[in-house]
């Protein structure tokens, strides 16, 4: 009997595959945005919702009825079409749906979908409790009437990046960290990635950026923009703490080959100026963009590098607009647009 998604012909599509919807988990946790910072980030968060809703439904996990009523009252203030919003009241711990949300796979012929329900431990047990977020993939599978499979190991959506053609990029600092799956070797982790994401190749970079409490998620450093092209963040300032690690990642990318033996087409994007808030350096990065149906939504931070990043990405994404949205308040929670979202791909049902 065929048991793994790969054996059954399922795979995780690239983010630019058409979406049925985007899932988010509405922020309410004061540990991520302390005190007034939570309310200060809401305008940026609703701007993100509005931009996504221009081309697809936004499905929102909502912690309780009071929060649901707050969201419904806020939508008209931001001119968001309520018909594009679906609210699901269930217990949640935090906002990072990329990591605790479901991994949607589609069949090779695009006829079916299923959900992979990875375990979630809040980046190595850093931020308990996380049990409610860990239950979200099963709850969404029930909402949608989809089958789900549970591999039984820790995995986060922000730690993996796909080209939709058999390749996944990830980082050693995260997936090989003993705070995730200490009982598994690199080969064993690769086998899980291949079997449950439906890929044939795993490519590894070393590490992530300063301020990233996820131990180096790939979605802050390297992203596919098509099946053979990646953007990678670089730090020109040799005195900056990010310079060395990003230079090492670039060196490793240049040595990689795709399944057909061809090298990666690598586009470099300079990091923004250091985003320092209350003496804390947040993990600001243009790589944390989100590709939705209507646009590519890029976090910007009010610095000169914003325009350069948007220009480079606009030349790479020619099938939809590239839009910069402020993330200066959101980034205090140590994540941005990609971290907050999880795409539900469209299937020819």
C-alpha positions, -999 to 999 in steps of 0.1 A, spaced: 0 0 0 13 34 -9 17 54 23 37 86 19 26 117 -1 54 112 -26 45 76 -32 10 87 -39 20 114 -64 16 145 -41 40 174 -38 43 208 -22 38 234 -50 59 265 -54 43 296 -38 35 311 -72 11 282 -80 -25 297 -80 -40 300 -45 -74 290 -33 -68 311 -2 -42 323 23 -44 312 59 -33 335 88 -36 333 126 -46 366 140 -21 380 165 -31 384 201 0 373 220 16 400 241 48 380 244 54 386 207 44 423 206 46 436 241 22 462 255 12 488 229 33 472 202 5 448 195 -20 476 187 7 495 168 13 466 144 -24 461 136 -25 487 108 4 470 90 -13 436 96 -46 448 81 -28 463 51 -13 428 45 -48 412 47 -62 438 23 -34 433 -2 -39 395 -2 -77 398 -4 -74 416 -37 -68 382 -54 -80 354 -30 -98 346 2 -81 352 35 -89 326 60 -82 336 96 -77 315 127 -92 335 155 -86 328 192 -120 337 206 -153 354 197 -143 388 212 -113 388 188 -136 378 159 -159 408 167 -129 431 168 -117 419 133 -152 423 118 -154 459 132 -119 467 118 -124 455 82 -145 485 70 -119 509 85 -93 495 60 -118 491 31 -114 453 32 -142 434 14 -158 411 41 -168 387 14 -131 379 10 -126 371 47 -134 338 65 -131 336 102 -125 303 121 -128 306 159 -104 282 176 -77 284 203 -44 298 191 -11 306 208 6 330 184 5 345 149 32 326 129 10 305 106 38 297 82 53 275 109 23 261 127 -2 260 98 -8 231 75 14 221 46 -9 218 16 2 193 -11 -14 188 -45 -14 157 -67 8 157 -98 -23 160 -120 -36 188 -98 -67 167 -91 -65 164 -53 -50 180 -22 -40 168 12 -24 182 43 8 173 61 5 178 98 40 183 110 46 186 147 53 222 160 73 231 191 77 269 188 112 268 174 128 244 198 105 250 228 114 287 231 79 301 235 55 278 254 26 271 254 23 260 217 -1 231 220 -30 250 204 -10 261 174 2 225 171 -34 214 166 -42 239 138 -33 217 108 -57 189 119 -85 215 125 -80 230 91 -81 196 75 -114 190 92 -127 224 80 -119 216 44 -127 179 45 -91 170 35 -71 140 44 -41 147 67 -9 127 73 12 132 104 49 123 100 55 127 138 85 151 136 91 188 141 90 209 109 83 246 102 71 261 70 96 290 72 125 265 73 119 251 38 117 268 3 104 251 -28 108 255 -66 78 232 -73 101 211 -96 115 187 -71 139 208 -51 138 222 -15 162 246 1 168 246 39 194 255 65 216 233 87 213 257 116 176 251 119 168 216 107 199 200 122 194 219 155 191 194 184 161 214 197 140 201 169 146 164 161 177 153 180 171 116 172 174 122 135 205 124 113 208 147 83 201 118 59 170 108 79 157 144 78 162 145 41 142 113 37 113 129 56 115 160 34 115 139 3 87 116 14 63 141 29 69 172 7 72 151 -25 107 164 -35 137 147 -50 165 170 -38 175 188 -6 199 217 -8 215 231 24 228 265 33 245 271 67 228 297 87 203 325 92 204 362 100 209 381 133 178 385 154 161 354 139 149 334 169 140 304 146 176 294 144 180 304 108 149 300 87 155 300 50 127 325 43 148 353 57 178 345 35 172 326 2 140 323 -19 130 308 -52 115 333 -77 112 307 -104 122 271 -108 159 278 -113 164 313 -99 169 323 -63 173 357 -46 198 357 -17 203 384 8 238 398 11 253 423 35 279 446 18 291 461 51 319 438 63 315 452 99 279 440 101 272 407 119 252 395 89 281 399 64 299 366 71 270 343 73 253 356 42 287 355 23 290 318 33 254 311 22 262 328 -12 293 307 -16 273 275 -9 246 285 -34 272 290 -61 283 254 -57 248 239 -59 233 221 -89 197 215 -96 183 181 -106 191 186 -143 227 194 -134 224 232 -140 236 257 -115 213 281 -97 207 315 -112 215 337 -82 203 373 -77 218 392 -48 197 417 -28 214 439 -2 200 437 34 181 467 48 197 489 73 197 472 107 162 474 122 168 482 159 139 487 182 143 493 219 180 481 216 168 449 200 180 440 164 150 426 146 154 402 117 145 426 89 149 411 55 134 416 20 135 378 15 105 375 38 81 385 9 49 366 2 37 356 -33 -1 358 -34 -24 358 -64 -26 395 -66 10 406 -60 43 399 -44 42 416 -10 76 428 2 83 440 37 100 474 37 116 493 66 119 530 57 155 529 45 173 536 12 177 499 4 139 495 1 137 510 -34 166 488 -46 150 456 -33 116 464 -49 133 473 -82 152 439 -83 121 419 -74 100 438 -99 124 427 -127 121 391 -115 83 389 -111 68 400 -143 34 382 -140 21 402 -110 30 436 -93 56 438 -66 43 459 -37 62 472 -7 43 473 25 57 487 58 67 461 83 85 482 108 60 474 136 54 438 126 91 430 125 93 436 163 77 402 167 107 387 149 90 378 117 73 393 87 48 387 58 60 352 48 62 341 85 26 352 90 10 335 60 5 300 46 -9 294 11 -37 270 3 -30 260 -33 -58 257 -58 -65 223 -73 -87 214 -103 -114 199 -81 
